[in-house]
Amino acid sequence: MTDIIVNGTLIDGTGAPPAQLRWLAIVDGRIAEVVCGPANDSRPLPPNANILFDARDRTVMPGIVDSHCHISYGVARGMEEQDLYASAEYRAIRGMWHAGEVLRSGVTSICDPGGSWNVAIAVRDAIKAGMFEGPRIAAAARYLTSHTGLADYYPTWIGAPRSGVGALTNDVQSMLTEVRAQAKNGVDLVKIAASGESSILSPGGGSVPAFRCDELRIIVDEAHRLGKRVTAHARSGQAIVDCIDAGVDWLQHGDFMTREQVGKLADSGIPLCPALTLNVNIAQWGHLAGCSQARIDRIKRDLDNSTEILSYAHRQGVRMMCGTDSGFAVTPYGEWHAREMELFVSHLGMSPLQAISCGTKEAAFAVDPEGVGSLEKGRWADVLIINGDPLQDIRILQDKARIDAVFKGGAPIGLDRRANAIRWPWEKSLEISHGELRYEMVYGAR
């Protein structure tokens, strides 16, 4: 028997113009045939066809691919909560719960570019084994970092805790050992913290490279030798250049590049995942979630720079992938995975059709570039059916009430909403207050 989805407007994820869908046939979880034609097309349906869904007056598109989603973070409100206050076992169970929220929001594939322990690997394998519903996952483990990299942000006398997201690798042997251990434990990719954050080492803006280019080459060469791909957190423009020269497979952020560095990235063909959603959510709505005004102001300044250089990068032909940095309290699972497509339109100057391709087929590069991301023959039948036209208003992809159906491998996904999980007291970052309580605040100035 052949399962089919009939009717609707087809956006296939390849960038091709929308078409009137006659039917999409599914056999053994994969797309067997895609037939388009006018509404009055009289061609008969495939023999023994079982109609899964009649998508008349709806949009049929690939499941969304989020190429930057940290399933182990647990909706963290701070670095301590992310790194310290839950066991590995609890993080894995919690990650499985959150994976279901991701899938029900229309995201059928994610790349987890780094997290604590081997949580993403465990969640990936439990989903593959059919134990739980969740998206397809390409999983990394802890980021390789140096003292000047993103994931070594605690004071030196505390270091990089084993429960944290960073693996401290300050010499070549430790770099090789960490890559080999991660490969042994089943990662799909290796993540490098190739630069730090502007607030740590470069208060005036930008960030510094965390590794020398020759060190990056050693990491990349060893990962590739072991059959693993490599991505890198790289905000510093020099870190971007070094990662290109080292042969990194794709890059994250890139928001402190120069135009010359953009040209090098465009020439390389290496994709970039800007992951704007986290910062834009903080800049626009951070006050609603309790972000400090100082953080909001800094993020706004950084966004002015990143919008300019990343829109230039798009115009120069840099390949763009959508990813949201979901996993923080300002980017909870199941909430904002489609927002990056909106931001590619509003901030980078893309058309909605271009942005949808970046959130499907282009983002699939980080997960399974041959198997997911578009509705083409031979690919997995990961399908999202939307009540409305995202080419007229791309924001509707963020509205869960607009999701009429999600299919993963041709199987329907239940869309019933679950109650929010309880947040235990130890999931907080032990902060007593946001400010200082002074005598004058209580009794007034004397």
N, C-alpha and C positions, 0 to 999 in steps of 0.2 A: 504494500500500500504506500502511496505517495502522499505526504502531508503538504498542503498548500495554503498560502496566504493569498487572498484575492483582492483586487481593486486597490484604490488609494493612489496617492502621489508618491512615486518612488524617488528618494534621494539616495543614490547607491554608495556614497562616500568617496567616489573616485574624483569628484569635481565635475562630472558630467552634468549637463542641465537636468532638471527634474523631468520625469516621464510618467505617463499614465500606466500604472501597473495592471497587467491582466492577471498574471499569477506568478508566484515565487514557489517553486517546488523544492521540497526537502526530503532527502533520503539518507537514512543513517546519520542524522544530525548535521549533514552538510547540504549546501545549496546545489541542487541538481540542475536547475533551469530557472532562468529569469525571463519572462515573456512580457513585453510591453506593447501597448496598442491603444487605439481610441476606445472610448466607453462603449461604442456600438460594435466592437470586435466580436465576431460570431464564432471564432475558433473554439472548438470544444475543449473542455478541461482534460487534463491527463486522465487516462483510464484508472479506475479504482482510486480516484483522488479523495482525500479526506480534508475537508476545509477546516483549517485551524482557526482562521479569523477572516472576517470580511471587513476590510479596512476602507470601505467606501467613505469618502469625505475626510479621510485622515491621511497622515504622512507616514510612510513606511521608510525606515532608515536603519543603518547599522546600529547596533548597541554602541553606546559611548565608550571610548577608551580613555582612561585617565592615566597618563604616563608618569604621574608623580603623586603617589598616594601612600602614606606611611601607616600600614595597618596595625603596627604595634604601639603607636603613640597614645591611643586611648583618649582622644579629645583633650589633650594636655593643655593646661593653663599656664605652664611654666616648664623650664628645663628640668627642675628637680622632680616634678611630677612625672615627666617623660622618662627620666633616667633612673629614679631611685625608689619610688614608692609602690611598686607592685612586683610580685614574684614573676619569674619566667613562666610558671604554669598559669598563673592568673592572666598574664598578658596574652598568652596563646588562646585561652578560652574567650577572653574579651575581644581579641582580634577576630575570632570566628563569628561572634555576635555582630560585630561591626561590618564584617564582610557581607552579611545578609542585608544590612541597611544599604550598603553600596550597590548591590545587585538590584534591589527593588527600586532604586532611583534611576534605573535605566543604564547603568554602567556594567557592561558585561565583561570587561577586561581592565586590569590595572597593572602598572609596574610599580612595585614597592622598591624605591631606590635607597634602601638602607633603613635599619631600625635596630631594636635591641635583640640580643641573643639570636636565636634562629626562628623567631616567631613567624615571620612572613613565610618561611619555608614550611613550617608546620601547618599553617593555615592553608597554604597552596596545596599541600599533599592531602589534607583532610577533605578539601573540596574535590580534588581529582579522584579520591577514593569513593566519592558519593556519600560521605557521612553527613555533609551539610551543604546547603545552597550558598553559593558565593560566586564572584567573578573569576575568570581565568586570571592567574597571577604569575608574573615574572618577578622573582624574589631575589633581593640582595640581603646581605647580613649587615654587620656594623661597617660604618665608613672607615676607610683608612685615612688617618689624619696625622699631622705633625703638631708640634706645639703652636704653630701659627695657622692651623686649619680650623675649619668650622666647628668640628665636634670635640675640640679640647678647650672648652670655654670655662671650666672651673679653675679656681686658683691652682697654681703649681703644687702646693702642699696637699691638695686633694687629689689631683690627677684625673685620669679618665677611668671612671668606675667600670667594672666588668658588666654591670647591669645597664650601662649607658649605650648610646648609639655610636660612640666613637671608639675605634681601636687605635691606640697610640703606636705609630710606627715611625720612629725617628732615625732608623738606620736601615740599610739595605737588607740585612738579614731578617729583621722583623717584618719588613714589607713582604719579602718572599714567603716567610712562614705564615703570615696572615692570609695571603692569597691562597696558598696551598690548603690551609685549614678550612677556609671557606668553600673551596672547590670540593674538598672531601665531604663537607657537610651538606652539599647539594644546592648551592646558590645557582641561579641562572645568570647573574651578573655581579660584577664587583663595583662598588661605589668608592670614589676617591673624593675626599674633601680637599679639593685642589686650591681653594682660597679660603680666607676667613671672612668675617663680617666687618662692615664699615665701623660699627660702634666699638670694636675691640682694639684694633691696631691702627686704624686710620680715621680718627674722629671727624676729619674734614670731608670725608666722602671716599668712596672706593673701597678696595680691600687689597690685601697683599697676597702673592702666591705662597702656598704652603709647602710646595715641593719644588726642587730644581727639575728642569726638563729631563735630565738624565735619570733622575729618580722615577719620574712618571713613566719613562720608557721601560724601566725595569718592571714596574707594576703591570703595565699594559702587556708587555711581551709575555710575562709569566701567566697572566690570566688567559691571554689568547692561546698560549701553548697548551693550557688545560681546557680549552674549548669554552671559555667564559667571555662574555662581552664586558665592556667597561663603560661606565658613565662617570661624570665628574660634576660636582658642585663647583662652579667657577664664575664668580662675580667679577673678579679682577680681569681686566683686558689682557694683561700679560699672562695670567693663568690660562685664559682661553687660547692664546697663541701657543703656549707650552703644551697644552693638551692636544691641540691639533697636530703639532710636530711629533708628539708621542704616540699618536694613532688611536686616541680615545674614540669610542664608537658614537656616542652622542653626549651632549653637554646640557647642563642646567643653568639657567638664569642669564648670564652674559650681560648684565645691565650696566657694567662700567667699561664697556668696550669703547675704543675710538673708532672713527670711520675707517681708518686704515685696517684695524683689526677685524672689523666687519667684513671688509673685502677679502681678507684671508679666509675667514670662516665661510663666506659664500663660495669661494673658489674650491674649498675642501669638500663641499657637499655634505659635511657632517651636520646632522640635525641639531636643533636647539629647542629646549623646553624652557621658556621664560618663567613659567609658574608665577604669573602675575596675581592670581586670585588671592593668595594669602595677604600680600601687601595692600592690594586695593581694598579688601575687606577691612583691614585695620585702618587705612586712611579714611575710608568713607563712613564706616560704622563701628570703629573700634570703641568709641565712647559708650556704645550700647552694651558692650561686653566687658567694660571696666578697664580698657587699655589706658595707660597714662597719657596725658597730653603731650609729654615730651616724646614718647615713642611715636605717637600719631604724627607729630610735626616732623620727626626725622624721616618716617616712612614717606610722608608727602614730598619731602625734598628729594628723596631717592627716586620716587616715581616720576617726578618731572624729568629727571635725567634718563631713566630707563624707557619712558614712553618715547622720547625723542630718538634714542639710539636704536631701540628695537623696531620702531616703525621704519626707520632708515634701513635696518637689516632686512625687513620684509621686502622693501622696495628693491633691494639689491639681490634678492633671490635666495636668501638664507632659508633653508627648510625649517619650518616651525611645527612643533608638536604641542598639543594641549596637555597640561598637567596642572594640578591645583594646590599641591602641598597640603592635601587634606590629611587630617589627623590631629590638628590643633583645635583649641576651643573656638577660634575664629574661623575655622574651616572644618566643621564637624562632618563626620561620615554621612553620606546620603543627602547632603544639603546643597553643596555648591559645585559639584563635579562638572556641570554644564556651563558654569559662569565663565570659564576661561575662553570659551567660544565667543561669548558676548564681548569680553574684553579685547579679543583679537579684532573685533569689528570696531568697537568704540575707541580703543587706544592705538591699534596698529594699522587701522585703515583697510582691513579686509572686507570683502563682501561676506554676507552670511553663508553663501555656498562654499567659499574658500575656508571660512572658519570651521564649518562642519567637517570638511575634509581633514583639517588639522586635528579635530577632535575624534576622528575615526581612523581613516586609513593612514594618515601621517603618524598619529600617536601609536598606531599598532606596531611601528618599528621597534618600540621598546618592549613589546610583549611577544608577538608572533606575526612578523610582517607578511608571511605567506598564508596565514590561516584566519586572521580576524581583521576587522576594520572596514570592510566593504562587502556589499551584497553582490558577489560575483560567483560564478560557477566554481565549485570545488572548495570554497571557504566554509568555515563554520556558519551555521544558520543562527547567528546572534543578531536578533532583530528587535528594534524598538518601534512601537506604533504610538504616534502622538496625535492627540485631538487638536489640530490646528496646523498652521503653516509657519515653521521656523524661519523660512526665507523672508517672510514679512515681519516677523518679530522673533528674533533668535532667543529672546529671554524666556519664551514659553517652555524651552527645554529644561528650565530650572523649576518649573511648576509641577510638582508630583501629581496634582489633580488632573493634569493634561496627559498623563501616561495611561494609555488604555491597555497596553499589553507589553510584556517583555518576554522574549524567547531566548534561551541559551542552548545552542546546539539543537534547535527545533523544539525544545521542551518548554512549556509555559511556566513562568515563574509566578508564584502567588504574590500579590501586591498588598496583602493586608498589612496595615501599619501596626507596629509593636509599640508598647509603652517604653519610655526611656528607661534605661538601666539606672539603678541606684549608683550614686557616686559615694564611695566609702570615704571616711575621714582621712585615711592615709593616702588618698589620691590627690590631696591638696598639697600645695608647696609650703606648708608650715609658715605662711606669712601671717603675722598678727594684725598688721594694718598697712594701709597704703601711704600713710603720712604720720607725722609726729604730733602728739598731743601736748601742746604748750599751755602753761598757766594762763597766758593772755587769751588763748582761744576760749577758755572756760569762763574766766572772770573779767576779761577785757584788759586793756592797757592801763597801767597805773601812772 
